Amino acid sequence: MQCTTGLTNRQRRLGTVAHAIAVIGLVVLAATGTPLESIGGWLGGPGLVVMCGGKGRAGSRRSRLECTCAWRGGWAWLRRSWVVAAVRSETLMLVVFVSDRQEWGWVCLLPWVTWVWTGMGVVWPGLGRQPLYAGMGRVLEQAGGVALVGLGMVWLGEQVTELWGSSIGVLPAGMCLQGWTGESYVEVEQDEGGGYHVQMGGVFVMHVNGNVEFCKRILAIILGLLEVAGETRPSRRTRDGRTPFVRQEQLAAWFGVPHPVISRWFKYWLDGDWRRLLSQRRGEVLTLEVQQRVIESWVKFAWWSAQRVWEHLRSQGSQITLNQVKQIGRESGWTTLRERMTDVYVISAESFRPRDEWLTKQLLAQVQGLVERLEALGGVTPEQRIALADLGALCEELGLRAAVTCRPLPWVRQLEHLLFGHWERVDDGTVRCIYCGTTDVSRKSRKPRLKRYVDEQGHVQTVEVYRYYCHNPACTYHSFTNLPPNLMPYSQWTLDHHVAALQMYEWAHSVYRCTSQMLGVSKMTAYRWVSGVGHELLPVGALFGVVRSSGVVGIDEKYVLVPKNDKPAAKMKRWMYVYLAVDCYTYDLLHIEIYPYNTKESAHAFLLALRAKGYHPRVIVTDLRTDYRDIIAQVFPQAIHHECIFHALQELHQRFREVYGTDYRETYPEVAALTKQIDAIFDARTKRTAQRRYESVLARRKALVAQNPDAAGIFDFLERHWPSLVNAIESRIVPTTNNATEEVIRIFTQHYKTFCGFESIQSARLYLGVFEKVYRFTPFSDDAQQRIRGKCPLELAGYDVLKLPIAHLFRGLALQWPSAAFQEFVPNV
């Protein structure tokens, strides 16, 4: 195909359509009898209007007659001349379409604007005779013609330029053509296979920036592609069988690069390996050998950055650049792999292990997904099973094992049966497993054993008991001893002694030493009796069959001493943190847990555990800790996050003291007035009033910051926490402070201070279970608020706890009644 041919088929078709439309327009004008004042039919003068009526004294009547006659003549002119406007508009539209100037489509409306303008002058002759109006009409008439001629010239110029450009060919990018005369020419032909054949003649000059490596390589390739027609050589031909005009030796001498490098450039060109050919502007050419050498050095030091690898290679005499090292990392995929690995693993010369924070995030994400699936009562998705399998395999590789659930001692089960009423007396003589309650049992031996125990008077007594097999596959004990009521397995002390130890230590706020002296046992025995009750937290959903809450939950934490732990040596190694979730209106302890670190991940795990228990709060109240913001929005998206106003004001006053000194109220009266303004914000009864007072406080920011730049932190703090503080104003459910949680922490401190620290995190979790049970069943004192006086938190939450023996235990009553007396205390579960 010759590129210097004439118009294309598309252009010919467009010309034929334009000619046909023009002919049809002339035929329509002739058929309607419209006179054409010019040969082209473009310029047409307005029609002659004959005014009717004569002069007289009745001016108003004559004016109405003149207007009537002008309207009839104007209407006749409009009906006769609209075809001219239509033909002009259609012609302009065709020119716009042919010239591909859609942005000029508005010019197609010019004939219609001119037609309406002239018609108005015909209908109202007085207006048409005005010089300004008539001049504007002539301008509009000329504008249409100018638009037609201009667009036509633009289209013709494009066609001529395209034909001339096709005749001289397309120059390569980065090169310029100078001194072109009639003797110099370039012709480009394209064959059916898509290949281009270039023929040049004359003198040409090219200017190429040699400092750019890419331009230098392209210039060498273009010069190497030049060949003289008809010239052949029997040998030293190129890879594609050509006889180049410029030899590779000459190119190597011109560009100052080795001959093999020129050969590799042409190999990249022929193979279409643009990644190698366009590697970098400067430096060593990124061949596969160079890339492999860099990767091998980088893999040996996987924790090195690209800067460190580049410095290492430069020290060994390599001419590679830093950008090339980075490019090798990207192209080989090593950079992406290394970035992902550093997010997951700690990579150094000493270790290669997963990051604790990454593993924690993965576990928390899986826990949240499982909680959501549990709430939806659906099975685990395939994606979740795969993720859990990956985490399990990774933990196995690291030797990590999940914390084993604390298995309660056998006597703890019997103690729970007594305290919570989960038992009933069997009078038919049937033997039941004391762990699972099944009657599918068999005696282990015919010979009884003698069970020793201490009675109420402190005397040692004996009783005959038998050992039985439990045939229930679900039972984890498989065998048991059929004991009389009030006797405990593996202990000579009766059930009454265990209950008395729990009641004295927790309800009386005693210590293990005093408790052991009173009961005549060792301190460790008293500790085991008390801590055994805390092997799990109180399952209110299973105990009462329902989960109740006011929907307003306070979250806070308290640091406790745990000397024995596996935390790395640091300033806070000995301290861990107890998190508490408290119902702000019933003071019920919804959840309690201890974590080694006071981090965002710990708070996330605590909120997930709260949600897993079935609580979905409407409002969550916290202190000023910012970690809770994103986590609450993620775990409880429907909840309102409110920050304690008391903590906020306390922090603001502390900042005032830090900026202006402790005696700022005397030395800076204007600052003292500002503190009163801030306090007045939260005394407002409506949000509108609070917002107005808040804005008036911020209005003083510029003046105070100009005097003392450190004051900017005060206003920044107020702005940052304001959206979470204003929730309590004009609200009936959002409390202003987190006092309910602080009250529970105060009670926990009273129990915790009796031993001043936990031995390990396992013993701490046991005690938290004991404290939760004791606190939730212990009624508030008689000097408490009238609303909560004499009631325990579970009663305030709406649970019926009076049927449980443990509720009487922590009211100071003794459980020394016969066992049959507790049959009525079976809860409704």
C-alpha positions in Angstrom: 0.0 0.0 0.0 1.4 3.4 -1.0 1.0 6.0 1.8 1.1 9.0 -0.7 -2.3 8.1 -2.3 -5.3 10.5 -2.4 -8.3 10.7 -0.2 -9.5 7.6 1.7 -12.8 5.8 1.1 -14.3 7.4 4.2 -13.4 10.9 3.0 -14.9 10.2 -0.5 -18.1 9.0 1.1 -18.3 12.1 3.3 -17.9 14.3 0.2 -20.6 12.5 -1.7 -23.0 12.9 1.3 -22.2 16.7 1.5 -22.8 17.1 -2.3 -26.1 15.2 -2.1 -27.4 17.3 0.9 -26.5 20.6 -0.9 -28.4 19.5 -4.1 -31.4 18.4 -2.0 -31.4 21.8 -0.3 -31.4 23.7 -3.6 -34.3 21.5 -4.9 -36.3 22.1 -1.7 -35.8 25.9 -2.1 -36.9 25.8 -5.7 -39.9 23.6 -4.9 -41.2 26.0 -2.2 -40.9 29.0 -4.5 -38.4 30.8 -2.3 -36.4 33.4 -4.3 -32.7 33.2 -3.8 -31.0 36.6 -3.8 -27.6 35.0 -4.4 -26.3 32.1 -6.3 -25.2 30.2 -3.2 -28.4 30.7 -1.4 -26.6 32.0 1.7 -27.3 35.7 1.7 -30.9 36.7 1.6 -32.4 40.1 2.4 -35.4 40.5 4.6 -38.8 40.7 2.9 -40.6 44.0 2.1 -43.3 44.8 4.7 -46.1 47.1 3.6 -47.6 49.1 6.5 -51.3 49.6 6.5 -53.3 52.5 8.0 -53.3 56.3 7.8 -52.7 59.2 10.0 -55.4 60.4 12.4 -56.1 61.7 15.8 -57.0 58.3 17.3 -53.3 57.4 18.0 -54.0 54.2 20.0 -56.4 52.8 17.4 -53.8 53.6 14.6 -51.0 52.0 16.6 -53.0 48.8 17.0 -53.8 48.7 13.3 -50.1 49.2 12.4 -49.1 46.3 14.8 -51.7 44.0 13.3 -50.4 44.7 9.7 -46.7 44.2 10.8 -47.5 40.9 12.4 -49.2 39.6 9.3 -46.3 40.6 7.1 -43.8 39.2 9.5 -45.6 35.9 9.8 -45.6 35.6 6.0 -41.9 36.3 5.9 -41.1 33.8 8.6 -43.1 31.0 6.9 -41.3 31.8 3.6 -37.7 32.1 5.0 -37.4 29.2 7.5 -36.1 26.8 4.8 -33.1 29.0 4.2 -32.2 28.8 7.9 -32.6 25.1 7.9 -30.3 24.6 4.9 -27.7 26.9 6.3 -27.8 25.1 9.7 -27.6 21.6 8.0 -24.6 22.7 5.9 -22.8 23.9 9.0 -23.6 20.7 10.8 -22.1 18.7 7.9 -18.9 20.7 7.9 -18.5 20.3 11.6 -19.0 16.5 11.2 -16.6 16.2 8.3 -13.9 18.3 10.0 -14.3 16.3 13.2 -14.7 19.5 15.3 -17.6 18.5 17.6 -16.6 21.2 20.1 -17.8 23.7 17.4 -21.2 22.2 17.1 -22.8 25.3 18.5 -22.2 27.2 15.3 -25.0 25.2 13.7 -27.4 27.4 15.7 -26.2 30.7 14.1 -28.6 30.5 11.1 -31.5 30.0 13.4 -30.4 32.9 15.7 -30.1 35.1 12.6 -33.5 34.1 11.3 -35.2 34.8 14.7 -33.4 38.1 15.0 -34.4 39.3 11.5 -38.0 38.1 12.0 -38.3 40.1 15.2 -37.3 43.2 13.2 -39.9 42.4 10.6 -42.7 41.9 13.2 -41.8 45.1 15.0 -40.6 47.5 12.3 -39.8 50.2 14.9 -37.3 47.9 16.5 -35.9 46.8 13.2 -35.2 50.4 12.1 -32.9 50.9 15.2 -29.3 51.2 14.0 -27.9 49.1 16.8 -30.5 46.3 16.2 -29.9 46.4 12.4 -26.1 46.3 12.9 -26.4 43.3 15.2 -28.5 41.5 12.5 -25.8 42.1 9.9 -23.1 40.8 12.3 -25.1 37.6 12.9 -25.5 37.1 9.2 -21.8 37.5 8.5 -20.9 35.2 11.5 -22.7 32.3 9.9 -20.8 32.7 6.7 -17.4 33.2 8.5 -18.0 30.0 10.5 -18.8 28.0 7.3 -15.7 29.4 5.5 -13.4 28.9 8.5 -14.4 25.3 9.2 -14.1 24.5 5.5 -10.5 26.0 5.4 -9.6 24.1 8.6 -10.8 20.8 7.0 -9.0 21.4 3.8 -5.8 22.3 5.7 -5.9 19.0 7.6 -6.4 17.1 4.4 -3.4 18.8 2.7 -1.2 18.3 5.8 -2.2 14.6 6.0 -1.4 14.0 2.4 2.0 15.9 2.7 2.9 14.0 5.9 2.1 10.7 4.2 4.4 11.5 1.3 7.4 12.3 3.5 6.9 9.6 6.1 7.2 9.7 9.9 10.4 10.6 11.6 11.7 8.6 14.6 11.1 10.1 18.0 14.1 12.2 19.4 15.4 13.2 15.8 15.0 16.3 13.8 15.1 16.9 10.0 17.1 19.9 8.7 18.1 21.3 5.4 15.3 19.5 3.5 15.4 20.5 -0.2 13.8 19.1 -3.3 16.5 16.6 -3.6 16.0 15.1 -0.1 13.1 12.8 0.4 11.7 10.1 2.6 9.1 7.5 1.4 7.4 5.0 3.6 5.5 2.0 2.3 3.6 -0.6 4.3 3.2 -4.2 3.0 0.3 -6.5 3.6 2.0 -8.1 6.6 2.2 -4.8 8.4 5.9 -4.1 7.8 7.2 -0.7 6.9 9.7 -0.1 4.1 11.5 3.3 4.2 13.4 4.9 1.3 15.4 8.0 1.9 17.4 10.3 -0.4 19.3 13.6 0.1 21.1 15.1 3.0 19.7 14.7 6.6 21.1 15.9 10.0 20.0 14.4 13.3 20.7 15.8 16.8 20.5 13.3 19.7 21.2 13.8 23.4 24.1 11.4 24.1 23.7 11.7 27.9 20.5 9.8 27.8 21.2 6.1 27.6 17.9 5.3 26.0 18.4 7.8 23.1 21.9 6.6 22.5 20.7 3.0 22.2 17.9 3.9 19.8 20.2 6.0 17.6 22.7 3.0 17.4 19.8 0.7 16.4 18.5 3.2 13.7 22.0 3.6 12.2 22.5 -0.2 12.3 19.2 -0.7 10.3 20.4 1.5 7.4 21.4 -0.5 4.3 22.2 0.2 0.7 19.8 -1.3 -1.8 21.4 -4.0 -3.9 24.6 -4.3 -1.8 25.4 -7.8 -0.5 28.2 -9.6 1.3 28.9 -13.3 1.4 29.7 -13.2 5.2 29.4 -11.0 8.3 25.7 -10.5 7.8 23.3 -9.6 10.7 21.1 -12.0 12.6 18.1 -11.1 10.4 20.2 -11.6 7.2 20.7 -7.9 6.3 23.8 -6.1 5.0 24.0 -3.0 7.2 25.5 0.2 5.8 27.1 1.0 9.2 29.2 -1.8 10.8 29.0 -2.7 14.5 32.7 -1.9 14.9 32.0 1.6 13.7 29.0 2.0 16.1 31.2 0.8 19.0 33.8 3.3 18.2 31.3 6.2 17.8 29.4 5.5 21.1 32.4 4.3 23.2 30.8 0.9 24.2 32.2 -2.6 23.6 31.3 -4.4 20.5 29.3 -7.2 22.3 27.2 -4.6 24.0 26.1 -3.3 20.6 25.3 -6.9 19.6 23.2 -7.4 22.7 21.2 -4.2 21.9 20.3 -5.5 18.5 19.4 -8.9 20.1 17.0 -7.1 22.4 15.6 -5.2 19.4 15.0 -8.3 17.3 13.5 -10.3 20.3 11.3 -7.4 21.4 12.9 -7.5 24.8 12.0 -3.9 25.7 12.5 -4.5 29.4 16.2 -5.1 28.7 16.6 -2.5 26.0 14.9 0.3 28.1 16.4 -0.7 31.4 18.0 2.5 32.6 19.3 5.8 31.3 22.8 5.4 32.8 25.0 2.8 34.1 25.6 -0.9 33.3 23.2 -2.6 30.9 20.8 -4.8 32.8 21.5 -8.1 31.2 20.2 -11.4 32.6 23.7 -12.1 33.9 23.9 -8.8 35.8 20.4 -9.3 37.2 21.2 -12.8 38.4 24.4 -11.6 40.1 22.6 -8.8 42.0 19.8 -11.2 43.1 22.3 -13.8 44.3 24.1 -11.2 46.4 20.8 -9.8 47.8 19.4 -13.3 48.8 22.4 -13.9 51.0 21.5 -10.8 53.0 17.7 -10.8 52.8 17.4 -8.1 55.5 19.5 -5.6 53.5 17.8 -2.6 51.8 18.5 -1.7 48.2 20.8 1.1 49.4 22.9 -1.4 51.3 23.1 -3.9 48.4 24.1 -1.1 46.0 26.9 0.0 48.4 28.1 -3.5 48.7 28.2 -4.0 44.9 29.9 -0.7 44.3 32.6 -1.6 46.8 33.3 -4.7 44.6 33.9 -2.5 41.5 30.4 -2.9 39.9 29.2 0.1 37.9 25.6 -0.5 38.6 23.4 2.3 39.8 21.0 2.5 42.8 18.0 2.9 40.5 19.1 -0.3 38.6 19.3 -2.2 41.9 15.8 -1.1 42.7 14.6 -2.0 39.2 16.1 -5.5 39.5 14.2 -6.0 42.8 11.0 -4.9 41.2 11.3 -6.9 38.0 12.4 -10.1 39.7 9.6 -9.8 42.3 12.1 -9.8 45.1 11.1 -6.3 46.3 7.5 -7.3 46.6 8.3 -10.6 48.3 10.7 -8.9 50.7 8.2 -6.2 51.6 5.6 -8.8 52.3 8.0 -10.9 54.3 9.1 -8.0 56.4 5.5 -7.3 57.2 5.1 -10.8 58.5 8.5 -11.9 59.7 11.4 -10.4 61.7 14.3 -10.9 59.3 17.8 -10.3 60.6 21.2 -11.9 60.8 20.2 -13.5 64.1 16.6 -14.7 63.6 13.9 -15.3 61.1 10.5 -15.6 62.9 7.0 -14.2 62.5 6.2 -10.9 64.0 4.1 -11.0 67.2 1.9 -8.1 66.1 1.2 -9.6 62.7 0.3 -13.0 64.3 -2.0 -11.2 66.8 -3.8 -9.2 64.0 -4.4 -12.4 62.1 -5.8 -14.2 65.1 -8.0 -11.3 66.1 -9.3 -11.0 62.5 -10.2 -14.7 62.5 -11.8 -14.4 65.9 -13.9 -11.5 64.7 -14.9 -13.5 61.6 -15.9 -16.5 63.7 -17.9 -14.3 66.1 -19.8 -12.8 63.2 -20.5 -16.3 61.8 -21.6 -17.5 65.2 -24.0 -14.6 65.5 -25.4 -15.4 62.1 -25.8 -19.1 63.0 -23.9 -20.1 59.9 -21.0 -22.5 59.3 -17.4 -21.5 58.8 -16.7 -20.4 55.2 -14.1 -22.1 53.1 -11.9 -18.9 53.2 -12.0 -19.0 57.0 -11.1 -22.6 57.1 -8.1 -22.0 54.9 -7.0 -19.1 57.0 -7.4 -21.1 60.2 -5.4 -23.9 58.6 -2.6 -21.6 57.6 -2.4 -20.1 61.1 -2.5 -23.6 62.6 0.4 -24.8 60.4 2.4 -21.7 61.2 1.9 -22.2 64.9 3.0 -25.8 64.6 6.2 -24.7 62.8 6.9 -22.2 65.6 6.1 -24.7 68.3 3.2 -22.5 69.5 0.3 -24.2 71.3 -3.0 -22.7 72.4 -3.4 -22.2 76.1 -4.8 -25.3 77.6 -8.2 -24.7 79.3 -7.8 -24.9 83.0 -9.2 -28.3 84.0 -11.0 -27.9 87.3 -10.2 -30.3 90.1 -12.9 -32.9 90.8 -14.0 -31.3 94.0 -14.6 -28.0 92.1 -17.5 -29.6 90.2 -19.2 -30.6 93.4 -18.6 -27.2 94.9 -20.2 -25.6 91.8 -23.2 -28.0 92.2 -23.7 -26.7 95.7 -23.2 -22.9 95.0 -25.2 -22.7 91.8 -27.8 -25.5 92.5 -26.9 -27.6 89.5 -27.7 -30.8 91.2 -30.6 -32.8 92.6 -30.8 -35.5 95.2 -31.4 -39.0 94.0 -33.5 -41.0 96.5 -34.1 -44.1 94.4 -30.8 -45.6 95.2 -29.4 -45.2 91.7 -25.7 -44.4 91.4 -24.9 -41.5 89.1 -21.6 -40.2 87.8 -20.7 -37.2 89.9 -19.2 -35.5 86.7 -21.7 -36.1 83.9 -24.7 -37.4 85.8 -25.3 -40.5 83.7 -26.7 -43.7 85.3 -24.7 -45.9 82.8 -22.2 -46.9 85.5 -20.8 -50.1 86.9 -19.0 -50.9 90.1 -15.2 -51.2 89.8 -14.7 -53.6 92.7 -16.7 -55.4 95.3 -14.6 -54.4 98.2 -15.3 -50.9 99.6 -12.7 -48.3 100.4 -12.6 -46.4 103.7 -13.0 -42.6 103.2 -11.5 -40.4 106.0 -13.0 -37.0 106.6 -13.1 -34.3 109.3 -16.5 -33.6 110.7 -17.9 -30.4 112.1 -16.4 -30.9 115.5 -12.9 -31.5 114.0 -12.9 -35.2 114.6 -11.6 -37.7 112.0 -14.3 -40.0 110.8 -14.4 -42.9 108.2 -17.0 -44.1 105.8 -17.2 -47.0 103.3 -17.3 -45.9 99.6 -17.2 -47.7 96.3 -15.4 -46.9 93.0 -17.4 -46.9 89.8 -16.8 -46.9 86.0 -18.6 -44.3 83.9 -19.6 -45.7 80.5 -20.5 -42.3 79.0 -18.1 -41.6 76.1 -18.5 -37.9 76.5 -17.3 -38.0 80.2 -13.6 -37.1 80.5 -13.1 -38.8 83.9 -14.4 -42.4 83.1 -14.3 -43.3 86.8 -15.5 -41.8 90.0 -16.1 -42.5 93.7 -19.6 -42.6 95.0 -19.3 -40.3 98.0 -21.9 -39.4 100.6 -23.2 -35.8 100.5 -20.9 -33.1 101.8 -17.7 -35.2 101.2 -15.1 -34.1 98.6 -13.0 -36.4 96.4 -9.3 -36.4 97.2 -9.8 -34.4 100.3 -10.5 -35.1 104.0 -12.2 -31.7 104.4 -15.9 -31.5 103.8 -17.7 -29.2 101.4 -18.6 -26.9 104.3 -14.9 -26.1 104.9 -14.4 -25.1 101.2 -17.4 -22.9 101.3 -16.3 -21.3 104.5 -12.9 -20.5 103.1 -14.4 -18.8 100.1 -16.8 -16.8 102.2 -14.2 -15.7 104.7 -11.5 -14.7 102.2 -13.6 -12.9 99.7 -16.7 -11.6 101.4 -14.8 -10.6 104.6 -11.9 -9.2 102.6 -9.5 -11.4 104.6 -6.1 -12.8 103.6 -5.0 -16.4 103.1 -3.0 -16.5 106.3 -6.0 -15.6 108.5 -8.3 -17.9 106.6 -6.0 -20.8 107.0 -5.6 -20.2 110.7 -9.3 -20.1 111.2 -9.9 -23.3 109.4 -6.8 -25.1 110.6 -5.3 -25.7 107.2 -2.2 -24.4 105.5 -2.1 -21.2 103.5 -1.6 -23.0 100.2 -4.6 -25.2 100.9 -6.8 -22.1 101.5 -5.4 -20.6 98.3 -6.3 -23.7 96.3 -9.8 -23.8 97.7 -10.5 -20.2 96.9 -8.8 -20.0 93.4 -10.4 -23.3 92.3 -13.7 -21.5 92.1 -12.3 -19.2 89.4 -11.4 -21.7 86.8 -13.9 -20.0 84.4 -15.9 -16.8 84.3 -19.6 -16.7 85.2 -21.6 -18.0 82.2 -24.8 -16.0 82.7 -26.2 -17.1 79.4 -26.0 -20.7 80.4 -27.0 -20.1 84.0 -30.0 -17.9 83.4 -30.9 -18.6 79.8 -30.7 -14.9 78.8 -28.1 -12.1 78.6 -29.3 -8.8 80.0 -27.7 -5.3 79.8 -28.8 -1.7 79.8 -26.8 -1.2 76.6 -24.5 1.4 78.1 -21.1 -0.1 78.8 -18.0 1.4 80.4 -14.5 0.2 79.5 -11.4 0.8 81.5 -8.2 -0.9 82.6 -6.0 -1.2 85.7 -2.4 -2.2 86.0 -1.5 -5.1 88.3 1.8 -6.7 89.4 2.7 -10.0 87.8 6.4 -10.7 88.6 6.7 -14.1 86.9 6.1 -13.8 83.1 7.9 -14.3 79.8 7.8 -10.7 78.7 11.1 -9.3 77.4 13.2 -7.2 79.8 11.8 -3.7 79.9 10.7 -1.0 82.2 7.2 -2.3 82.5 8.1 -6.0 82.5 6.5 -6.7 85.9 3.2 -5.0 85.1 0.2 -6.3 83.3 -3.3 -4.9 82.7 -6.7 -5.9 83.8 -9.5 -4.8 81.4 -13.1 -4.4 82.8 -16.4 -3.9 81.0 -19.1 -2.6 83.4 -22.8 -1.8 82.8 -23.0 1.9 83.6 -26.5 1.6 85.1 -26.6 -1.8 86.9 -22.9 -1.9 87.8 -22.8 -5.4 86.5 -19.3 -6.8 85.6 -19.9 -8.0 82.1 -16.4 -9.1 81.3 -13.0 -9.1 82.9 -9.6 -10.2 81.5 -5.9 -9.7 82.0 -3.4 -9.0 79.1 0.4 -8.6 79.2 0.4 -5.4 77.3 -1.8 -2.3 77.2 -2.0 -2.1 73.4 -4.5 -1.7 70.7 -4.5 -5.4 70.0 -5.3 -6.1 73.7 -8.2 -3.8 73.6 -9.4 -5.4 70.3 -9.3 -8.9 71.9 -11.2 -7.7 74.9 -14.0 -6.1 72.9 -14.2 -9.3 70.7 -14.6 -11.4 73.9 -17.3 -9.0 75.1 -19.2 -9.4 71.9 -18.8 -13.2 71.9 -20.6 -13.3 75.2 -23.7 -11.8 73.5 -23.4 -8.1 74.5 -24.2 -5.5 71.8 -24.0 -2.1 73.6 -25.6 1.0 72.2 -23.1 3.3 74.0 -19.5 2.6 75.1 -17.9 5.0 77.6 -14.1 5.1 77.9 -11.4 7.4 79.1 -9.4 9.6 76.7 -7.4 6.7 75.2 -7.5 7.1 71.4 -6.9 3.4 70.7 -10.6 2.6 71.4 -11.9 4.8 68.5 -11.1 2.6 65.5 -11.6 -0.6 67.4 -15.1 0.3 68.7 -16.1 1.3 65.2 -14.9 -2.1 63.9 -16.3 -4.4 66.6 -19.5 -2.5 67.5 -20.2 -0.3 64.5 -23.7 0.6 65.8 -22.4 1.9 69.2 -21.8 5.5 70.1 -18.3 6.1 71.5 -18.4 8.6 74.4 -15.3 9.8 76.3 -15.5 10.7 80.0 -16.0 14.4 80.5 -14.3 14.2 84.0 -11.1 12.8 82.5 -11.2 15.5 79.7 -11.5 18.4 82.1 -8.9 16.9 84.4 -6.5 16.7 81.4 -7.3 20.2 80.3 -6.6 21.7 83.7 -3.3 19.7 83.8 -2.3 21.2 80.5 -3.1 24.7 81.7 -0.7 24.1 84.7 2.0 22.8 82.4 1.8 25.8 80.1 1.1 28.7 82.5 2.4 27.3 85.8 0.6 26.0 88.9 -0.4 29.5 90.0 -1.8 30.5 86.7 -5.1 31.6 88.3 -3.4 34.4 90.1 -0.8 35.3 87.4 -3.0 35.0 84.3 -6.5 36.2 85.0 -7.5 35.9 81.4 -6.5 32.2 81.4 -8.4 31.6 84.6 -11.5 33.1 82.9 -10.9 30.7 79.9 -10.9 27.7 82.2 -14.2 28.7 83.6 -15.5 29.1 80.0 -14.4 25.6 79.2 -16.1 24.2 82.4 -19.3 26.0 81.4 -19.4 24.2 78.1 -20.2 20.9 79.8 -22.7 22.5 82.2 -24.9 23.4 79.3 -28.3 21.7 79.1 -28.6 21.7 75.3 -26.1 20.9 72.6 -26.8 24.1 70.9 -25.7 26.1 73.9 -22.7 23.9 74.3 -21.7 24.4 70.7 -22.0 28.1 71.0 -19.8 28.2 74.1 -17.3 25.8 72.5 -17.0 28.2 69.5 -16.5 31.2 71.7 -13.7 29.4 73.5 -12.0 28.5 70.1 -12.3 32.2 69.1 -9.8 33.1 71.8 -7.2 30.7 70.3 -5.4 33.1 68.0 -4.8 35.7 70.7 -3.6 33.2 73.4 -1.4 31.3 71.0 0.2 34.6 69.9 1.1 35.3 73.5 2.2 31.7 74.3 2.7 29.2 71.4 2.5 26.3 73.8 -1.2 27.1 74.4 -1.9 25.6 70.9 -1.8 22.1 72.5 -4.7 23.0 74.8 -7.0 24.0 71.9 -5.9 21.1 69.8 -6.8 18.7 72.6 -10.2 20.2 72.9 -10.9 20.0 69.2 -9.7 16.4 68.9 -11.9 15.1 71.7 -14.9 17.4 71.3 -16.9 15.0 69.0 -16.7 12.3 71.6 -17.5 14.6 74.5 -20.6 16.3 73.3 -22.6 13.0 73.2 -23.6 13.2 76.8 -25.1 16.7 76.6 -28.9 16.6 76.1 -28.9 12.8 76.2 -31.0 10.6 78.5 -28.8 7.4 78.1 -25.2 8.6 77.7 -23.6 9.2 81.1 -21.3 12.2 81.4 -18.5 10.2 83.1 -17.2 6.7 83.5 -17.8 6.6 87.2 -19.5 3.2 87.2 -16.3 1.5 85.9 -14.2 3.4 88.3 -16.3 2.2 91.2 -15.9 -1.4 90.1 -12.1 -0.9 89.8 -12.1 0.6 93.3 -13.8 -2.6 94.7 -11.4 -4.8 92.7 -8.5 -2.9 94.3 -9.8 -3.6 97.8 -9.6 -7.3 97.0 -6.4 -7.1 95.1 -4.5 -5.2 97.8 -4.7 -8.1 100.2 -1.9 -9.9 98.4 -0.4 -7.1 96.4 0.4 -8.9 93.2 -0.1 -12.2 91.3 2.5 -14.9 90.9 1.8 -15.5 87.2 -0.8 -14.6 84.6 -2.4 -18.0 85.1 -3.0 -17.4 88.8 -4.2 -13.9 87.9 -6.8 -15.3 85.6 -8.0 -17.7 88.3 -8.4 -14.9 90.7 -10.3 -12.7 88.2 -12.8 -15.6 87.9 -13.2 -15.6 91.7 -13.6 -11.9 91.9 -16.2 -11.8 89.1 -18.4 -14.3 90.9 -18.0 -12.7 94.3 -18.7 -9.2 93.0 -21.7 -10.0 90.9 -23.5 -11.9 93.8 -22.4 -9.5 96.6 -25.1 -6.9 97.4 -24.2 -3.2 97.8 -24.0 -1.9 101.3 -26.8 -0.1 103.1 -25.1 3.3 102.7 -25.0 3.1 98.9 -27.5 4.8 96.6 -31.1 4.2 97.3 -31.5 2.6 93.9 -28.9 -0.1 94.4 -28.9 -0.4 98.2 -29.1 -4.1 99.3 -29.0 -5.5 95.8 -26.3 -7.3 94.0 -25.3 -6.3 90.4 -27.0 -9.3 88.9 -30.3 -8.4 90.6 -30.0 -4.8 89.3 -29.5 -6.3 85.8 -32.8 -8.2 86.2 -31.7 -11.8 86.9 -33.5 -13.9 89.6 -30.5 -14.8 91.8 -32.4 -15.5 95.1 -32.8 -19.2 94.1 -29.1 -19.7 93.9 -27.3 -20.6 97.2 -24.2 -18.5 96.3 -26.4 -15.4 96.5 -27.1 -16.2 100.2 -23.4 -17.1 100.8 -22.3 -13.5 99.9 -25.0 -12.0 102.0 -23.1 -13.3 105.0 -25.3 -16.3 105.6 -23.9 -19.8 106.3 -24.7 -22.8 104.2 -24.9 -25.3 107.0 -28.3 -26.5 106.2 -29.2 -30.0 105.1 -28.6 -30.8 101.5 -32.3 -31.3 100.9 -32.9 -27.7 101.7 -31.2 -26.6 98.4 -33.4 -28.6 96.1 -35.6 -25.6 95.7 -32.7 -23.5 94.6 -32.4 -25.1 91.1 -32.3 -22.2 88.6 -34.6 -22.0 85.6 -32.1 -22.7 82.8 
